[in-house]
C-alpha cells in the first residue's frame, strides 16, 4: 500500500459547500478580519472529499513519476541525442520540482486535517504555492512519450492546486472586484436575514 493510500484510510465526510465555495468564480473577499474565516475555509477544505481526491492524485503522480524516472525514463534518456538528452534532464528536474511543491502543499493541508497544524498557521505565506509558467520548448517532440505525459498531467494538477491555493489564501491586497450579481444577492440575503 502506497503512502497516499495509507494517509487516506481514515476518510472524512465530503463537504460540498467547501468545494462550491472554493471552485466558484469570482471571490468576494470578506472583511479585513479574515483570519478566522480563512482558518475555517482551510479546515473545511482539509476535511473535504475534494482534498482526499486531490491528495490521492498528487501522491500517486509523485510515486508514478519516481518509478518512471528511475526505470523506463532512465533507459529512454540513454537513447536520446545530446540536445534531446539535455531537454530531458531539464524537463525531468522541472517535473520533480513541480510535484514536490504540490506534495508539500498537500501535506500541509493533511497536517491541518489531522490536527498537527493550526489552520491559521497554514495561512502563512511560506506554505503557499508560487505561480509557475512552465511550458515545453521546441524540443518537446524529441522527449519520450512517457515524460511528456507526466509533464502534462503534473502541469494540470499544479494549476488546479494553485487555483485552490489562491481561492483559500487570497490576500487582502489581492482582492478581486466583487461580482455585481453576487454582491446584489448578498445584499438581498442580508436584508431578508438569510
C-alpha positions as CSV (number, residue, x, y, z in Angstrom):
1,X,0.0,0.0,0.0
2,X,1.4,3.4,-1.0
3,X,2.0,6.4,1.2
4,X,-1.0,8.2,-0.3
5,X,-3.3,5.2,0.3
6,X,-2.2,4.8,3.9
7,X,-2.8,8.5,4.5
8,X,-6.3,8.4,3.1
9,X,-7.6,5.3,5.1
10,X,-9.5,7.5,7.5
11,X,-12.0,9.1,5.1
12,X,-13.7,12.3,6.2
13,X,-17.3,13.1,5.1
14,X,-17.4,15.3,2.0
15,X,-18.3,19.0,2.3
16,X,-20.0,20.1,-0.9
17,X,-20.3,23.6,0.5
18,X,-16.5,24.0,0.7
19,X,-16.0,22.6,-2.8
20,X,-18.6,25.0,-4.2
21,X,-17.1,27.9,-2.3
22,X,-13.5,27.2,-3.4
23,X,-14.3,26.5,-7.1
24,X,-16.8,29.3,-7.8
25,X,-15.7,32.5,-9.6
26,X,-15.1,35.2,-8.6
27,X,-14.1,35.5,-5.0
28,X,-15.6,38.2,-2.8
29,X,-13.1,38.8,0.0
30,X,-14.7,39.1,3.4
31,X,-14.0,41.9,5.8
32,X,-10.4,42.6,7.0
33,X,-10.8,40.3,10.0
34,X,-10.3,37.4,7.7
35,X,-8.1,35.3,10.0
36,X,-10.9,33.2,11.4
37,X,-12.7,33.0,8.1
38,X,-9.6,31.7,6.3
39,X,-8.8,29.3,9.1
40,X,-12.3,27.9,8.8
41,X,-12.0,27.6,5.0
42,X,-8.7,25.8,5.3
43,X,-10.0,23.4,7.9
44,X,-13.2,22.7,5.9
45,X,-11.1,22.0,2.8
46,X,-8.8,19.7,4.6
47,X,-11.8,17.7,5.7
48,X,-13.4,17.6,2.3
49,X,-13.7,14.9,-0.3
50,X,-12.1,17.3,-2.8
51,X,-9.0,17.3,-0.7
52,X,-9.0,13.5,-0.4
53,X,-9.2,13.1,-4.2
54,X,-6.5,15.8,-4.8
55,X,-4.2,14.3,-2.2
56,X,-4.6,10.8,-3.7
57,X,-4.0,12.1,-7.2
58,X,-1.0,14.1,-6.2
59,X,0.7,11.4,-4.2
60,X,0.0,8.8,-6.9
61,X,1.5,11.0,-9.5
62,X,4.6,11.5,-7.3
63,X,5.1,7.8,-7.0
64,X,4.4,7.2,-10.7
65,X,6.9,9.8,-11.7
66,X,9.6,8.4,-9.4
67,X,9.1,5.0,-10.8
68,X,9.2,6.3,-14.4
69,X,12.3,8.4,-13.9
70,X,14.2,5.6,-12.1
71,X,13.1,2.9,-14.6
72,X,11.8,3.3,-18.1
73,X,12.7,7.0,-18.2
74,X,16.3,6.4,-17.4
75,X,16.5,3.8,-20.2
76,X,14.8,6.1,-22.7
77,X,17.0,9.0,-21.9
78,X,20.1,7.0,-22.7
79,X,19.0,6.6,-26.3
80,X,18.3,10.3,-26.9
81,X,20.6,12.6,-28.9
82,X,22.6,15.1,-27.0
83,X,20.2,18.0,-27.4
84,X,17.1,15.9,-26.5
85,X,19.0,14.4,-23.5
86,X,19.6,18.0,-22.2
87,X,15.9,18.8,-22.7
88,X,15.0,15.5,-20.9
89,X,17.3,16.5,-18.0
90,X,15.8,20.0,-17.7
91,X,12.2,18.9,-18.0
92,X,12.6,16.0,-15.5
93,X,14.0,18.5,-13.0
94,X,11.1,20.8,-13.6
95,X,8.7,17.9,-13.3
96,X,10.1,16.8,-9.9
97,X,10.3,20.3,-8.6
98,X,6.6,21.0,-9.6
99,X,5.5,17.7,-8.0
100,X,7.4,18.3,-4.8
101,X,5.8,21.8,-4.4
102,X,2.4,20.2,-4.9
103,X,3.2,17.4,-2.4
104,X,4.4,19.9,0.2
105,X,1.2,22.0,-0.2
106,X,-0.9,18.9,0.1
107,X,1.0,17.6,3.2
108,X,0.3,21.0,4.9
109,X,-3.4,20.6,4.3
110,X,-3.2,17.0,5.6
111,X,-1.4,18.2,8.8
112,X,-4.3,20.7,9.3
113,X,-6.8,17.8,8.9
114,X,-5.0,15.6,11.4
115,X,-4.7,18.4,13.9
116,X,-0.9,18.6,13.6
117,X,-1.0,22.2,12.4
118,X,-3.3,25.0,13.3
119,X,-5.4,26.1,10.3
120,X,-4.4,29.8,10.9
121,X,-0.7,28.8,10.7
122,X,-1.3,27.1,7.3
123,X,-2.2,30.5,6.0
124,X,1.4,31.6,6.4
125,X,2.9,32.8,3.1
126,X,5.7,30.2,3.3
127,X,3.2,27.4,2.7
128,X,1.7,29.0,-0.4
129,X,2.3,27.9,-4.0
130,X,4.0,30.3,-6.4
131,X,2.8,30.8,-9.9
132,X,4.7,28.7,-12.4
133,X,4.7,29.3,-16.1
134,X,6.4,26.2,-17.4
135,X,5.9,25.2,-20.9
136,X,7.7,22.7,-23.1
137,X,10.1,24.2,-25.5
138,X,10.6,23.5,-29.2
139,X,12.3,20.2,-28.3
140,X,9.2,18.7,-26.7
141,X,8.6,16.4,-29.7
142,X,12.1,14.8,-29.0
143,X,11.2,13.9,-25.5
144,X,9.9,10.4,-24.7
145,X,6.2,10.0,-24.7
146,X,6.2,8.9,-21.0
147,X,7.9,12.1,-19.9
148,X,5.6,14.3,-22.0
149,X,2.6,12.6,-20.4
150,X,3.8,13.1,-16.9
151,X,4.7,16.7,-17.6
152,X,1.2,17.4,-19.0
153,X,-0.5,15.7,-16.0
154,X,1.7,17.4,-13.4
155,X,1.1,20.8,-15.0
156,X,-2.7,20.3,-14.9
157,X,-2.5,19.2,-11.3
158,X,-0.3,22.1,-10.4
159,X,-2.7,24.6,-12.0
160,X,-5.7,23.1,-10.0
161,X,-3.8,23.2,-6.7
162,X,-2.6,26.7,-7.5
163,X,-6.2,27.7,-8.1
164,X,-7.2,26.2,-4.7
165,X,-4.3,27.9,-3.0
166,X,-5.4,31.3,-4.5
167,X,-9.0,30.7,-3.5
168,X,-8.2,29.7,0.1
169,X,-5.5,32.1,0.9
170,X,-6.4,35.2,-1.2
171,X,-4.7,38.1,0.5
172,X,-6.5,41.4,1.2
173,X,-4.1,43.1,-1.2
174,X,-5.0,40.7,-3.9
175,X,-8.8,41.1,-3.5
176,X,-10.7,40.8,-6.8
177,X,-13.6,43.1,-7.6
178,X,-16.8,41.6,-6.3
179,X,-19.1,40.1,-8.9
180,X,-22.0,42.6,-9.4
181,X,-24.8,39.9,-9.3
182,X,-23.3,38.1,-6.3
183,X,-22.9,41.4,-4.5
184,X,-26.6,42.2,-5.0
185,X,-27.6,38.7,-4.0
186,X,-25.6,39.1,-0.7
187,X,-27.2,42.4,0.0
188,X,-30.7,40.9,-0.5
189,X,-29.8,38.0,1.7
190,X,-28.5,40.3,4.4
191,X,-31.7,42.5,4.1
192,X,-34.0,39.5,4.5
193,X,-32.0,37.9,7.3
194,X,-30.7,34.8,5.4
